[in-house]
Amino acid sequence: MLDNETLALARKVNERLFIARKIMVTAESCTGGLIASAVTSVPGSSSILFGGYVTYDNRAKIEMIGVPDDLIDQYGAVSEQVAIAMAEGARSTSRTDLAIAVTGVAGPGGGSADKPVGLVHFALTTGETTMHREHRFGALGRDEIRQETVRFALKMIIDAGND
């Protein structure tokens, strides 16, 4: 069950993409499909959502959406480079208009000084433009980091429609 803020954002994403006649895809690591789930909570979402790739494991990132393994080796799975490769790979594989990708450290463990719990990299590509955002939510707890990540991703999609 979505909270009111997330549901409102999901409705806005559906409305914007429907009006623009755009189809999106998700590539999700730390959220495990929650962005696609939020979008599909809105009736009629099948007209704007191709589907989603849950690429939690690095091998899934490589095999499902073509993230180069050398990017993961060099920068780590939680990085700007990998987030961008996830978005571009998902969009290319699905042949959609827009892709949103997220990769991060939801915790409670797995963080480091360079990549603390709460760090999430976001990438959105339309084919014409690709944007990256990094957000550090802090150690809010696993569930809250994942929910904040979904909201931030939905806002990125909405904002991309304003460009």
KOLMIZA-320699 format. One record per residue: residue number from 1; residue in three letters; x, y, z of N, C-alpha, C in turn. Coordinates in Angstrom, 1 decimal. Each point is the difference from the previous one (the first is absolute). Last residue first. Example, Ala and Ser with C-alpha at 12.3 -4.5 7.8 and 13.67 -1.06 7.14 Angstrom:
<pts>
 resi resn     nx     ny     nz    cax    cay    caz     cx     cy     cz
    2  Ser   12.8   -2.2    7.1    0.9    1.1    0.0   -0.8    1.1    0.8
    1  Ala    0.3   -5.7   -0.1   -0.9    1.2    0.0    0.9    1.2    0.0
</pts>
This chain:
<pts>
 resi resn     nx     ny     nz    cax    cay    caz     cx     cy     cz
  163  Asp   11.3   19.5  -19.1    1.2    0.5   -0.7   -0.3    0.3   -1.4
  162  Asn   -2.9   -2.1    3.3   -0.1    1.5    0.0    1.2    0.6   -0.8
  161  Gly   -0.6   -4.7    0.9   -1.1    0.4   -0.9   -0.1    1.5   -0.1
  160  Ala    3.0   -2.0    3.1    0.5   -0.2   -1.4   -1.0    0.4   -1.0
  159  Asp   -1.2    0.0    4.6    0.8    1.2   -0.4    0.6   -0.2   -1.4
  158  Ile   -2.4   -3.6    1.8   -0.9    1.1   -0.2    0.8    1.2   -0.5
  157  Ile    2.5   -3.7    1.2   -0.8   -0.3   -1.2   -0.9    1.2   -0.3
  156  Met    2.4    0.1    4.0    0.9    0.2   -1.2   -0.8   -0.2   -1.3
  155  Lys   -2.3   -0.9    4.0    0.2    1.4   -0.2    0.9    0.3   -1.1
  154  Leu   -0.5   -4.4    1.3   -1.2    0.4   -0.6    0.0    1.5   -0.3
  153  Ala    3.6   -1.9    2.4    0.0   -0.4   -1.4   -1.2    0.5   -0.7
  152  Phe    0.3    0.8    4.6    1.0    0.8   -0.7    0.0   -0.4   -1.5
  151  Arg   -2.7   -2.6    2.9   -0.6    1.4   -0.2    1.0    0.9   -0.8
  150  Val    1.5   -4.4    1.1   -1.1    0.0   -0.9   -0.6    1.4   -0.3
  149  Thr    3.3   -0.4    3.3    0.6   -0.2   -1.3   -1.1   -0.1   -1.1
  148  Glu   -1.2    0.2    4.5    0.4    1.3   -0.4    0.6   -0.1   -1.4
  147  Gln   -1.3   -4.1    2.0   -1.1    0.9   -0.3    0.4    1.4   -0.5
  146  Arg    3.4   -3.0    1.5   -0.6   -0.5   -1.3   -1.2    0.9   -0.4
  145  Ile    2.0    1.0    4.1    0.9    0.3   -1.1   -0.6   -0.5   -1.3
  144  Glu   -2.3   -1.2    3.9   -0.1    1.4   -0.3    0.9    0.5   -1.2
  143  Asp    0.3   -4.5    1.6   -1.3    0.2   -0.6   -0.1    1.5   -0.4
  142  Arg    4.0   -1.3    2.4   -0.1   -0.6   -1.3   -1.4    0.4   -0.7
  141  Gly    2.2    3.4    3.5   -0.6   -1.4    0.1   -0.3   -0.5   -1.4
  140  Leu    2.2    4.2    0.9   -1.4    0.1    0.4   -0.6   -1.4    0.4
  139  Ala    4.8    2.4   -1.0   -0.4   -1.3    0.5   -1.4    0.0    0.6
  138  Gly    1.6    3.2   -4.1    0.4   -0.2    1.3   -0.6   -1.4    0.5
  137  Phe   -0.2    2.2   -4.4   -1.2    0.1    0.8    0.4   -0.1    1.5
  136  Arg    2.3    1.5   -4.7    0.4   -0.6    1.2   -1.1    0.2    1.0
  135  His    0.6    0.1   -5.7   -0.6    0.5    1.2    0.5   -0.8    1.2
  134  Glu    0.9    1.4   -5.6    0.5   -0.8    1.1   -0.7    0.6    1.2
  133  Arg   -0.9   -0.1   -5.6   -0.1    0.7    1.3    0.5   -1.0    1.0
  132  His   -0.1    0.8   -5.8    0.4   -0.7    1.2   -0.2    0.8    1.2
  131  Met   -1.6   -0.4   -5.6    0.3    0.8    1.2    0.3   -0.9    1.1
  130  Thr   -0.5    0.3   -5.8    0.2   -0.9    1.2    0.4    0.9    1.1
  129  Thr   -2.4    0.5   -5.3    0.7    0.5    1.2    0.1   -1.0    1.0
  128  Glu   -1.7   -1.2   -4.2    0.5    1.3   -0.3    0.9    0.6    1.1
  127  Gly   -2.0   -4.0    0.9    0.6   -0.3   -1.3    0.7    1.3   -0.5
  126  Thr   -2.2   -0.4    4.2   -1.0    0.1   -1.0    0.6   -0.4   -1.4
  125  Thr    1.3   -0.8    5.6    0.3    0.2   -1.4   -1.2    0.0   -0.9
  124  Leu    2.0    0.2    5.6   -1.2    0.0   -0.9    0.5    0.3   -1.4
  123  Ala    2.0   -1.6    5.3    0.2    0.4   -1.4   -1.3   -0.1   -0.8
  122  Phe    2.3   -0.1    5.5   -1.2    0.0   -0.9    0.5    0.4   -1.4
  121  His    2.1   -1.8    5.1    0.2    0.6   -1.3   -1.2   -0.2   -0.9
  120  Val    1.0    0.0    5.7   -0.7   -0.5   -1.2    0.4    0.8   -1.2
  119  Leu    1.1   -0.9    5.7    0.5    0.5   -1.3   -0.7   -0.7   -1.1
  118  Gly   -0.5   -1.2    4.6   -0.9    1.1   -0.4    0.5    0.7   -1.3
  117  Val    3.5   -2.6    3.0   -1.4   -0.4   -0.1   -0.8    1.3   -0.3
  116  Pro    4.9    0.5   -1.6   -0.7   -0.3    1.2   -1.4   -0.5   -0.2
  115  Lys    4.7    0.6   -2.6   -1.3   -0.4   -0.4   -0.8   -0.4    1.2
  114  Asp    4.4    1.5    0.7   -0.2    0.6   -1.4   -1.5   -0.2   -0.4
  113  Ala    1.4   -2.0    4.1    0.3    1.4    0.1   -0.4    0.7   -1.3
  112  Ser   -2.7   -4.3    0.5    1.4    0.2    0.2    0.2    1.5    0.2
  111  Gly   -4.2   -4.2    0.0    0.5    1.3   -0.2    1.5    0.1    0.2
  110  Gly   -2.9   -3.9    0.8    0.4    0.2   -1.4    0.6    1.3   -0.3
  109  Gly   -4.1   -1.4    3.6    1.4   -0.2   -0.2    0.4    0.4   -1.4
  108  Pro   -4.6    0.2    1.3    0.8    0.8    1.0    1.5   -0.2   -0.1
  107  Gly   -1.9    1.3   -4.0    0.4   -0.4    1.4   -0.9   -1.2    0.4
  106  Ala    0.4    2.6   -4.3   -1.2    0.2    0.8    0.3   -0.4    1.5
  105  Val    2.8    1.7   -4.6    0.2   -0.8    1.3   -1.2    0.3    0.9
  104  Gly    0.1    0.2   -5.7    0.4    0.7    1.2    0.2   -1.0    1.2
  103  Thr   -2.0    1.3   -5.4    0.9   -0.9    0.6    0.5    0.6    1.3
  102  Val   -3.9    0.7   -4.5    0.5    0.3    1.4    0.9   -1.1    0.5
  101  Ala   -2.6    2.3   -4.8    0.8   -1.1    0.6    0.4    0.5    1.4
  100  Ile   -3.6    0.9   -4.6    0.5    0.5    1.3    0.7   -1.2    0.7
   99  Ala   -1.7    1.6   -5.4    0.4   -1.0    1.0    0.5    0.7    1.3
   98  Leu   -3.0    0.8   -5.1    0.7    0.5    1.2    0.3   -1.2    0.9
   97  Asp   -2.0   -0.6   -4.3    0.4    1.4   -0.1    0.8    0.5    1.1
   96  Thr    0.3   -5.2   -1.7   -1.0    0.9    0.5    0.4    1.4   -0.2
   95  Arg    1.9   -4.8   -0.8   -0.3    0.9   -1.1   -1.2    1.0    0.4
   94  Ser    2.6   -3.6    2.5   -1.4    0.1   -0.1   -0.5    0.8   -1.1
   93  Thr    4.7   -0.4    0.8   -0.6   -1.4    0.0   -1.5    0.0   -0.2
   92  Ser    2.3    4.2    0.5    0.3   -0.7   -1.2   -0.6   -1.3   -0.2
   91  Arg   -0.6    2.3    4.1   -0.7    0.7   -1.1    0.3   -0.7   -1.3
   90  Ala    2.3   -1.5    3.7   -1.4   -0.4    0.1   -0.8    0.7   -1.1
   89  Gly    4.6    1.1    0.4   -0.2   -1.4   -0.4   -1.4   -0.5    0.0
   88  Glu    1.2    4.4    1.5    0.2   -0.1   -1.4   -0.3   -1.5   -0.5
   87  Ala   -0.2    0.8    4.6   -1.1    0.7   -0.7    0.2   -0.1   -1.5
   86  Met    3.4   -1.8    2.7   -1.2   -0.8    0.2   -1.2    0.7   -0.8
   85  Ala    4.2    2.1    0.0    0.0   -1.2   -0.9   -1.2   -0.8    0.2
   84  Ile    0.5    3.7    2.9   -0.2    0.5   -1.4    0.0   -1.2   -1.0
   83  Ala    1.0   -0.9    4.5   -1.3    0.4   -0.1   -0.4    0.5   -1.4
   82  Val    4.5   -1.2    1.0   -0.9   -1.2   -0.1   -1.4    0.4   -0.1
   81  Gln    3.1    3.5    0.6    0.3   -0.7   -1.3   -0.9   -1.2   -0.2
   80  Glu    0.0    2.4    4.1   -0.6    0.8   -1.1    0.1   -0.8   -1.3
   79  Ser    0.0   -2.9    4.4    0.8    1.1   -0.6   -0.8    0.7   -1.1
   78  Val    0.1   -4.7    2.9   -0.7    1.2    0.5    0.9    1.2   -0.5
   77  Ala    1.5   -4.2   -1.0   -1.4   -0.1   -0.5   -0.7    1.3    0.4
   76  Gly    5.3    0.2   -0.9   -0.9   -0.6    1.0   -1.4    0.1   -0.5
   75  Tyr    4.2    1.3   -2.3   -0.7    1.0    0.8   -0.9   -0.6    1.1
   74  Gln    2.9   -2.7   -3.0    0.7    1.2    0.2   -0.7    1.0    1.0
   73  Asp   -2.0   -4.2   -1.3    1.3   -0.3    0.6    0.7    1.3    0.4
   72  Ile   -4.0    0.3   -2.4   -0.3   -0.5    1.4    1.4   -0.2    0.7
   71  Leu    0.3    1.0   -4.5   -0.6    1.2    0.8   -0.2   -0.4    1.4
   70  Asp    1.2   -3.4   -3.0    1.2    0.8    0.4   -0.4    1.3    0.7
   69  Asp   -3.2   -3.0   -1.9    0.5   -0.5    1.3    1.2    0.9    0.5
   68  Pro   -4.2    1.8   -3.0    1.4   -0.6   -0.2    0.6   -0.4    1.4
   67  Val   -5.3    0.1   -1.3    1.0    0.8    0.7    1.3   -0.6   -0.1
   66  Gly   -4.4   -1.6   -1.9    1.2    0.3   -0.7    1.0    0.9    0.7
   65  Ile   -4.5   -2.2    1.2   -0.1    1.3   -0.6    1.4    0.5   -0.6
   64  Met   -0.8   -4.5    2.0   -1.3    0.5   -0.4    0.0    1.3   -0.8
   63  Glu    4.1   -2.1    1.8   -0.7   -0.9   -1.0   -1.3    0.5   -0.5
   62  Ile    2.7    2.6    3.2    0.8   -0.3   -1.1   -0.8   -0.8   -1.1
   61  Lys   -2.0    1.0    4.2    0.3    1.3   -0.7    0.7   -0.3   -1.3
   60  Ala   -0.7   -3.6    2.8   -1.2    0.4   -0.6    0.2    1.3   -0.8
   59  Arg    3.5   -1.6    2.6   -0.1   -0.8   -1.1   -1.3    0.3   -0.8
   58  Asn    0.8    2.1    4.2    0.8    0.5   -1.1   -0.1   -0.8   -1.3
   57  Asp   -4.1    0.1    3.5    1.3   -0.6   -0.1    0.8    0.7   -1.2
   56  Tyr   -4.4    1.4    0.5    0.6    0.1    1.4    1.4   -0.5    0.0
   55  Thr   -3.7    1.5   -3.5    1.4   -0.4   -0.2    0.8    0.1    1.3
   54  Val   -5.1    0.1   -2.4    0.6    0.0    1.4    1.3   -0.7   -0.1
   53  Tyr   -3.3    2.6   -3.7    1.1   -1.0    0.2    0.4    0.1    1.5
   52  Gly   -4.9    1.2   -2.8    1.1    0.4    0.9    1.0   -1.1    0.1
   51  Gly   -4.2    2.1   -3.5    0.3   -0.9    1.0    1.2    0.5    0.8
   50  Phe   -2.8    2.5   -3.2    0.4   -1.2   -0.7    0.2   -1.2    1.0
   49  Leu   -3.1    4.5    0.5    1.1   -0.7    0.6    0.2   -1.3   -0.8
   48  Ile   -3.5    3.3   -0.9    1.2    0.8    0.1    1.2   -0.8    0.5
   47  Ser   -4.6   -1.7   -0.7    0.3    0.8   -1.2    1.3    0.8    0.1
   46  Ser   -1.7   -2.7    3.6    0.5   -0.9   -1.1    0.2    0.8   -1.3
   45  Ser   -2.0    1.8    4.1    1.4    0.1   -0.2    0.6   -0.8   -1.1
   44  Gly   -4.7    0.5    1.8    0.4    0.5   -1.3    1.5    0.1   -0.2
   43  Pro   -1.7    0.3    5.0   -0.7   -0.7   -1.1    0.3    0.6   -1.4
   42  Val    3.3   -0.1    4.3   -0.9    0.9   -0.7   -0.7   -0.7   -1.1
   41  Ser    3.5   -1.9    2.5   -1.1    0.1    1.0   -1.1    0.9   -0.6
   40  Thr    4.3   -0.9   -2.1   -1.1   -0.9   -0.4   -1.1    0.0    1.0
   39  Val    3.9    2.6    0.7   -0.6    0.5   -1.3   -1.2   -0.9   -0.3
   38  Ala    2.6   -1.2    3.7   -0.7    1.2    0.3   -0.7    0.5   -1.3
   37  Ser    2.7   -3.8   -0.4   -1.2   -0.3    0.9   -0.8    1.3    0.2
   36  Ala    4.2    0.4   -2.1   -1.0   -0.6   -0.9   -1.3   -0.3    0.7
   35  Ile    3.5    1.4    2.7   -0.4    1.1   -0.9   -1.1   -0.5   -0.9
   34  Leu    2.0   -3.2    2.9   -1.0    0.9    0.7   -0.4    1.2   -0.9
   33  Gly    3.4   -3.8   -0.6   -1.3    0.1   -0.8   -1.0    0.9    0.6
   32  Gly    4.5   -0.6    2.0   -0.6   -1.4   -0.3   -1.3    0.0   -0.7
   31  Thr    3.4    3.5    1.8   -1.5    0.0    0.2   -0.7   -1.3   -0.4
   30  Cys    4.8    0.8   -0.6   -0.3    0.1    1.5   -1.5    0.0    0.3
   29  Ser    1.1   -0.4   -4.7    0.9   -0.9    0.8   -0.5    0.1    1.4
   28  Glu   -2.2    1.1   -5.2    0.1    0.2    1.4    0.9   -1.0    0.7
   27  Ala   -2.1    2.4   -4.7    1.2   -0.9    0.3    0.3    0.2    1.4
   26  Thr   -4.5    1.1   -3.5    0.8    0.2    1.1    1.1   -1.0    0.1
   25  Val   -3.3    2.6   -4.0    0.5   -1.3    0.6    0.8    0.4    1.2
   24  Met   -4.0    2.5   -3.6    1.2    0.0    0.9    0.3   -1.5    0.4
   23  Ile   -2.8    3.3   -4.0    0.1   -1.3    0.7    1.3    0.0    0.8
   22  Lys   -3.5    4.0   -2.3    1.3   -0.5    0.2   -0.1   -1.3    0.8
   21  Arg   -3.1    3.8   -1.6    0.0   -1.2   -0.7    1.4   -0.7    0.1
   20  Ala   -1.9    4.0    2.2    1.2    0.2   -0.9    0.1   -1.3   -0.9
   19  Ile   -3.4    0.1    3.3   -0.2    1.2   -0.8    1.1    0.1   -1.1
   18  Phe    0.5   -3.4    3.2   -1.1   -0.3   -0.8   -0.3    1.2   -1.0
   17  Leu    3.3    0.5    3.3    0.5   -0.9   -1.0   -1.2   -0.3   -1.0
   16  Arg   -1.0    2.7    3.8    1.0    0.6   -0.9    0.4   -0.8   -1.2
   15  Glu   -2.9   -1.9    3.4   -0.6    1.0   -0.8    0.9    0.7   -1.0
   14  Asn    1.8   -3.2    3.0   -0.9   -0.6   -0.9   -0.7    1.0   -0.9
   13  Val    2.6    1.6    3.5    0.9   -0.7   -1.0   -0.9   -0.6   -1.1
   12  Lys   -2.2    1.8    3.7    0.5    1.0   -0.8    0.9   -0.5   -1.1
   11  Arg   -1.7   -3.0    3.2   -1.1    0.5   -0.8    0.5    1.1   -1.0
   10  Ala    3.0   -1.6    3.3   -0.2   -1.0   -1.0   -1.2    0.4   -1.0
    9  Leu    0.9    2.8    3.7    1.1    0.1   -0.9   -0.2   -1.0   -1.2
    8  Ala   -3.1   -0.2    3.6   -0.2    1.3   -0.8    1.1    0.1   -1.1
    7  Leu    0.5   -3.6    3.1   -1.2   -0.2   -0.9   -0.2    1.2   -0.9
    6  Thr    3.2    0.4    3.4    0.5   -0.8   -1.0   -1.1   -0.3   -1.1
    5  Glu   -1.2    2.5    3.9    0.9    0.7   -0.8    0.5   -0.8   -1.2
    4  Asn   -2.9   -2.0    3.2   -0.7    0.9   -0.8    1.0    0.8   -1.0
    3  Asp    1.4   -4.9    1.6   -0.5    1.1    0.7   -0.5    1.1   -1.0
    2  Leu   -0.3   -5.4   -1.0    0.9    1.2   -0.1   -0.6    1.1    0.9
    1  Met   -0.1   -5.6    0.1   -0.8    1.2    0.0    0.9    1.2    0.0
</pts>
